[in-house]
Amino acid sequence: MSVVAVLDVGKTNLKLLAVTPEGAVLEAVRTRNLSRPGPPYLHVDLTAMEGWLLGALGDLARRHRLAAFVATGYGTSGVLVDDAGPVLPMMDYEAAAPGWLDEAYAAEGPGFAETGCLVDPGAHRLAKQMLWQERDFPDGFARARWLLTLPQYFAWRLGGAPASEITTLAAQTHLWNPAAGDFTGIVRRRGWDRLIPPRRNAWDVLGTIRPALAAAHGLPPELALLCGVHDSNANYHRFLAAGLGDVPLLSTGTWIIGFRPGLKLDRLDPRRGMVANVDVDGRPIGCTLHMGGREWDRIAGPAPAEATADDLAALIAAGTMALPSFAEG
């Protein structure tokens, strides 16, 4: 049976799954997704991530007939690369930003009306990260040929062509205007659109694995590399494909994303954590966004106990609320 290897890059965990074409999970392995302190800033350890991925892929290939690889990943993160690899470390969006950045971005960056997404402090928007890198690390920025969001970075790194994809391009990056279906003003003004690779569908095959990687890790040389997709949008698409496009959905993880089909974007209220996303076909969709998984992790601790329905009923009856929040923001 042909099997798809699915890399799920979460903010907290990395998972690699062996999945049937019908979606049944045959096996899953995981590790923590760790960031490293500067210099030059808090950044994702892509080298460690790639080493773990290739080792885990090789292990899966010994037990399953791998036919394709696809990555999903969290939003508002990307890697500036040249033909050889990253020209700057991939910034962790929780990096402590320099003092000038908030003011500079307020003057030049897009607002909620353009993006359907608040301007958060620090480095929480990919466009804001790029403004920081362009100003403080100009040599590396000038060498960049492409900006690759997370899923497309791994497809490219394993041997595919550089590509962009709409769900990752629009996932709270401030690079995309969901209502207009076009880049935001800051992208055009600063010429960053030259860094955005050609648009592809999430399911498009971008190539096959590099022969040297296949030989080194025991992978099939014909392993197809799919473009990839934003993680919560992959979840939402399962319901669209099943004919349940009118069902509100909560997609859980470090971030909990609430999808509300049919909600007009002019009804989004930034004070209530509401944002605009874009589905795999490029259609905007109203959502909510909060760091519920981080909140759960802080409250439950490293060894959470099993909870029962009676426990839940008792907490609700007592009016228990975890206030203020445990996670930042």
N, C-alpha and C positions, 0 to 999 in steps of 0.2 A: 504494500500500500504506500502510495506517495504521501509524504508528510511535509508540512510547512513549518519552518523554524520561525518563531515570532519573538523578537526582542522587544520587551516592554521596558522603556527607560522611564522610571518614576523618579520623583525628586528624592524619595527616601530609599527605594529598592530598585535593583535591576533584576528582571526575570527573563529567562529564556524558556520558551515552551515548545514542545513538539505537538502539533495540532493537525488533525485530519482536515481534508478539504471541506468537510461538513461542519467543522468547528469543535469537535470533541478533543479535549486536552488529554494527550496520552502520557505526558511527563512534563514536569516543570522543575527548574533549578533556579536558585536566586542567590543574591549577595547584596550587601549594602552599597548604595551609591554614595561615594565619599567625595567631598570637595577638599581642596588643599588651600592653605593660606597663601598670601602673597609672599614674595613679589610675583607678578606685579599687582595682583588683586586676588580675592577669593575666587578660585576657579575649579571647574570640574576636571577630574583626573581622567582625561580621555585615553591616555596611554594605558593606565590600569584597566579601564573599562574595555578597551579593545583586546587586551591580553586575556582578560576573563572571558570575553565573548568568544574568541577564537578557540580557546581551550574547551569551553562548554559546547560549542558547535561540533568540535571534533568528537567529544564524548557522545553527543546525540547521534552523530553520523554512524557510530559503531553499533547503535541499537535500532536506528530507524532509517528508512530510505528517504533522505531529504531531497525534495524537489525544488523548493523555493525558500527564500528568506525575505522577511519583511519586518520593519521596525516601526514601533509606535513610540511617541515621546511626549513629554509635557511641553507646555507652550512657553512663549516669550524667551526662548533661548536659541542661540545659533553660534556657528563657528565661521570665522573668516579664514579662508584657505587660499593657497596658490596651487600649482599643479602637484607639488610634493606633499602638502599637508597643511596643518594649521599655521598661520603666520602670527597669531597671538593666542594665548590660552583662552579656552571657552569660559567666559565669565559666568560665575554663579550669580543669579539675579538677587541673591541675598547679600552680595558684596557691599561693604561699607563704601559709599560713594564719596568723592571729593566734595569739598564745601561749595564749589562753584556750580556743580552740576544741576541742582534743583532750580536755581535761578535762571541759568542759561536755557534749560529745557522749557521752563515756563514761558520764556520769551519767544522760543522758536518752535517748540514741539506742538503736536496736535492736541486738541481738547476732546472732551467727551462727545461733543456734537459730531465730530469728524470720525471718531473711532468706536464709539459706544463703549468706551473703556476709560476709567479714571487715570489720571496721572498720579501714580503712587510715588512716595519719597524713595530716594535711593535708586537702585538699578533694576527695578521691577519691570521695566519695559525694554524690549530689544532695541528699539530706536534710541532710547536713552543710553543704553550701553554703547551703541555705535558712536553717539556724539562724544562720549567719554573717551573711547578708544581713538577716535579720529583726532581729538585735541591733545591727549596726553601720551599717545603712542603712535605718532604720525608715521614713523618709518615702517612699522609692521602693517599699519592700515594701508599705506600706499602700495605695499606688495600684494595686497589681497586681490584675488581674481574673482572669487565667489563668496557669497554669504549663504551658508547651508544651515537650514534648521535641522534639529536633532535627527529625526528619522532619515532624512535625505543625506545627512552626513555619513551615516553608517552604510547606506546603500552605495554611496560614492566611494567610501573608504574600502569597501570589500571588492569594488571593481566596476561599479555602475557609472553612468554618466552623471554629471552635475545636473540637478533638477530642483525646482521649487514646486510646492504643492499647496493648494489653497487653504486647507484647514490649519496647517502649521504656520503659513504666512500670516493668517488672520487671528491667531490665538493670542490675543492680548499683547501683540508685538508693537502696536502703534505704527506699523509699516503699511497697514491696509485699512481702507475705508469700506466697511462691509456694505453700507447703504449704496454707495456709488459704484462699488465693484472695481476699485482702482487704488493705486498707491496713495498714501497720504502726502500732504504738501511738503513735509520735511524731506521725504524720500526724493521727490523731484528737485527741490531747491538745492540739496546738497549732492545731487548726482549719484545717490546710492542705488538707483535703479539699474546702473551698470553692473552692480554686484549680484543682482537677482538672476539666477539661471532660468532657462526656459521652463514654463509651467507644464507639469505633467499631472495625470490623474494618479490618485493614491495607489491604484491597482496596476499601473503600467509597469512593464518589465524594462528596467534600465540597462540590463546587461547580465553577464554571468560572472561568477567569482574569478578573481585573478588566478591564473594557473599556479603561481608560486604559493599563494595561500592555500589553494586546494591541495597541493602536494605536501606542504608542510604540516597540515592539520588533518589530513585524511578525509577531505571533503570531496563530494562529487564534482568533477570539473564543469558539469552542466548546471550547477546550482543557480537558479534564476534569482535575480535581485529585484524586488519590487520597490516602487518609489517610497511607500510608507505614508503614515497618517498621524495626525494629532490623536493622543490616546483617548480622550473622552469622546471625540468625534467618531472614532472607530466603534466605541460602545453604542453611541447613538445610531450609527448606520445599521447596526444589527436589527434595530427596531424598525427603521425605515424599510429595510429589505424584507422584513416580515409583514409589511403592510400595516404597521402600528405607528405611522407617522404623526398621529394626533395624540399620542400618549405622552404626558409629562414624564421625564426621566431624571433620576438622580444618579450620576456616575461618580463612584466613590474612589478615593485614593488619598494621597496627601492633600490634594485639592478636591473638594466636592463640587461638581458642576451640575446645576439644575437646568435641564433643557425644557423650554416651554414652546412647543410648536404653535404657530399662529399668532404669537404675541408680536404686535407691531413695535418696531424699534423706537418710535417716538414715545412709547409708554415706559421705556427703561428709566429707572430711578437710581442714579449712582449712589445715593445715600443708603440704599438697601442692598448693596453688593450686586447690582444687576449689570450685565455686560452683554455685548453682541459677539456672537461667534458666527462662523460660516461652515455649512456642511460640505460633504465631499463633492457635491454638484455645484458649489459656489453660491448657494442660497443663504442669506443671513438668517440667523435665528436668535431670539432673545433667551438669555440665560441668567442664572445666578452663580455666584462664585464665592466660596470661602474655604479656608484652610482647615477643614474639618478633620482630615486625617492626622495632621500635626497636632490638633487639639486632643484627639483621641489618644495619640501616642504619649503626649505629656501627662494626661490624666491616668491612663492605664499603666504606664511604666513598662519596664522590660519584660515582666512576666505576668501578663494579665490573667486574672481568674475567669473562669467560665461564668457567664451571666445567664439567668433564666428569665422566662416570661414573668414569673412572680416578682423577681428583682425589679424588672422594668416597671411593673404595675405599682410597686411600693414607692419607687422614686417619683413617679408621676403623681401618685396620691399625696405624697409629702410636699409637692411643689418644688422639688429640688432643681436648682439651676446652677450651672458652673459659671459663675460670674465673679469678677471680670474674666475675660478669656485667658487661657493659658498660653496660647500661641500668639506670636507677635502680629499686630495688625487686626 
